[in-house]
Amino acid sequence: MELSIIASGSNGNCCHVQSDGASVLFDAGKSFSETAGRMALLGKEIREVDGIVLSHAHGDHYQGIGPIARRLAIPVYVRKEVYAACRRKLGPLEVRHFDGEFRIKDLAITPIETSHDVASCGFVVGRFGMFTDTGCVTSQMKEAIRKLDAVLLESNYDEEMLMNGPYPRYLKERIASELGHLSNDDASDFICRHGRHLSMVFLAHLSQQNNTAEKVREAFESLNADRPYVVCSRSRQTGTYLLNGGQART
């Protein structure tokens, strides 16, 4: 399995997975041209993508889906309640709904419950998991991570930066709530308690206003100094990693 982190952050998210004869985008928060360009820099061809899977109805995850899906004439896989929330903004598409596990070609994809202020889910593909936009660690996330070799995990904000920052009080409370986002400390604690067996952790979805890569590294290394990890970039593609035999490597 090849994993490519195409975009990550509150300005756009996209992860590419290639395995079992399938090429799949998970979320698409960037334009067609930017997504295609970033993929090309990683040696990937956007025209080979077989489908797009959407986690939830926030623009940084779906704003590129309509143009990409229509241009490539590929289906979008989405839960009914998520599609209902963003149907008008997505425009006309070939939509395929899922509830439980589903397949794109031979690639099995399992939705995992997350906790956000809109209907949302993460995903497990083989021994790789993607959990972003969740205000707390759900029981399904704890169960799923036991069987994974690598995980893309939200590390959205530094608590001190958020509380001392310019956001209004209601927004600070929303972000820090169980229907908001995971803090750096939340992500680090989750891996320390449940993911010490992982061969790679991708720390993702960093807030531009309330976080820095240095803050993410500081929090993660305080509890997981021996755990391989990558802080995903907000401004460019992060890279391609091969997940094979329990190991993730570039």
N, C-alpha and C positions, 0 to 999 in steps of 0.2 A: 504494500500500500504506500502510495506517495501522497504526502500532505503538503499543501502550499498555502501559506497565510498571505492572501492577496491584499487585504485591507483590515485594519483593526482600530477601533476608537469610536468616539461619539460622532465623528465626521464620516463614518462609513465602515462597513464590515463585510468581509467575504472570505470564505475558506474553500479551497479546491481540494477534492479528494479523488484520487484515481486508483481504482482497484477493481478486480473481478470483471474486467472488460467495460467498466463504466467510468465516465468522467462527469463529476457532479460539482456544482457550486452550492454551497450552503450560505444563504443570504447573498444579497448583491446590493450594497449600499453606494456603489460608485457607478458612473456612467459606463456605457458600452466601451467607449474609446479608452477610458482610463483602466477599466478592468482588463481589456484585451492587451493594452500596453504593458501592464504590470505582469500579466501572465506570460507574455512573450519574453520579458526579461528573465523569467524563470524557466524558459524553454518549454512553455505550455501554449497550446493553441486553443483559443476560445471557441473556434468553430467545431471542435471535437466534443464540446460539452453536450451531454445527453439530457440534462434537466437541471432545474434549480429548486432547492428546498428552502422554504421560508419558515423562520422560527417564530416571528411575531410581527405585529403591525406597527412598527415604528420606522420612520423614514430612513434612519441610518442603516437599516437592514433591508429595506425593500425598494428604495427609490430608483435603483438601476434595473430592477427585475423586468418591468414592462418592456423597455427598449431592447434589453438583451434577449429576452424570450421571443419577442416578435421577430427580431432580426434573424435569429437562429432557427426560428420555427420549432422550438422545443417546449415541453410541458413544464408547468410550475406545480410543485407538490406542496400542499398547504392544508392545515386543518380548516374545517368549515367555518369555525368561529373567527379564526384569524383572517380568512379571506373576506368574510362579511365586513370586517372592520376597515379593510383597505381596498375593497373591490373597485370603487370608482377611481381611486388614484392609480391603481395598477393598469386599468384599461382592459381592452379585450385580450384574452389569453386562453390557451389550452390549459385548463386547470384539472388537477387530479387530487382528490381529497384523501387524506389518511386519518386514521384514528390510532391504531396500533402499529405494529411492525409492517413495513412495506418494502418493495424492491424497485430499484432502477437497474434494468438488465439483471445481472446476477448479484448486485450489491445490496445486501440487507441493511436496512436503516431502522433503528429503534428510537422512537421519541421518548424523552425523559422529562418528567414534570419539573419545571422551574417555578419561581415565585416572583411575579412581576405585576405591574399595575394594569396590564392588559393580558389577554390569553397568550401564553407563551410555552415554549418547550425547548429543551436542548436535544442533542442527538448522540447516539452511539453507533459507530460504524466499525464493525470488527472489534479491534481492541483499542480504538481511539474514541474519545468522548469530547463533545463540545458543549460547554455550559457557560453561557453569558446572559446578562440581563436577568439577574435573580437577586432578590433582596436577602435571601437566606439559603442555606444549604438544605435541600429537601431530602426526604428519606430515600427517594428514588436515586438521587445523585450519590448518596452515601453507599447505596447498594451497588450501583453501576460501577463506581470507580474501583471497586474491589477486583473487577475482572479486566481492567484496562492496563495498557502499557504506556499510553500517553494521553494527555488531556489538554484541551484549550479551555482555559478557565479565566473568567472575568476577575480583574483586579482593578476596579474602577476608580477608587478615590482614596486619598489620604485623609483620615478623619480630621486632623487638625487643620489642613488646608480647606476642607469643606466648611467646617464650623467658623473659621476666621475669614472666609472668602466673601465675595460680594453678592452671592445668591440671596434672594429673599428667604425668610424663615420657612415658609411653607414648602419651598423647593428643597431646601436642605433637609427638612424632615422627610419629604418624599424619598429622596435619594438614599437616606440612611435607614429607611423603614424596611420591613420584611417584604415589601412589594417594590423595592427600589433596586439597589445594586450592591454587590459585594465590595467591601473595602479591601485595602491591601492586607490588613490584619486578618480579616475574614478568610481571604483566599489562602494566606500562609497557614493559618490554623487548620483549615480543611485538609490541605495537603499533609501537614504534620500528623494529623490524627488518622487520616484515611488513605493517604496516597504515597506512603514512604517506599512502596514497591515500584513506583513508576520510573520508567527510563527517561521520560522527558515531560516537562510541564511548560506550556506556552501561556504566559501571563498576558492577558488581552483586555481590550476595551477600555483603555486608559482615558480618563477625562482630561481634556486640555486645560480646563480651569482649575481642577481640584487634585491634580496628580502630576508626578514626574517619574521618569524611568528610574531615577536615583532613589526616590521614595519607595517604589515597588521593590527594587533590589534589596534595599535595607530591610524592609519588612519580611521579605521571603527568606533571606539568608539568616535572619535572627532565629528562625525555627527549622530551616531546611538547608543548612550550610552544605550538606553533602549531596543535595538533590540537583541533577542537571535541569536547567531551565533556560528559557529565552523570554525576554520582554519584547512583546510585539510592537513594532513601530506604528505610530499614528500617520506618518507622512509618506511611507513607502511600503512596498512588499517586504515581508520579513524573511521569506526563504522557503525552500522545498526540503522536506525531510522524508527519509525512507523508514517506514516502520516495518520491521521484519524480525521474526524470531524473538520478540520481546524487547528489541532495541530500536531506538529512534536515532537516526544520524543524518547528517547533511549529505 
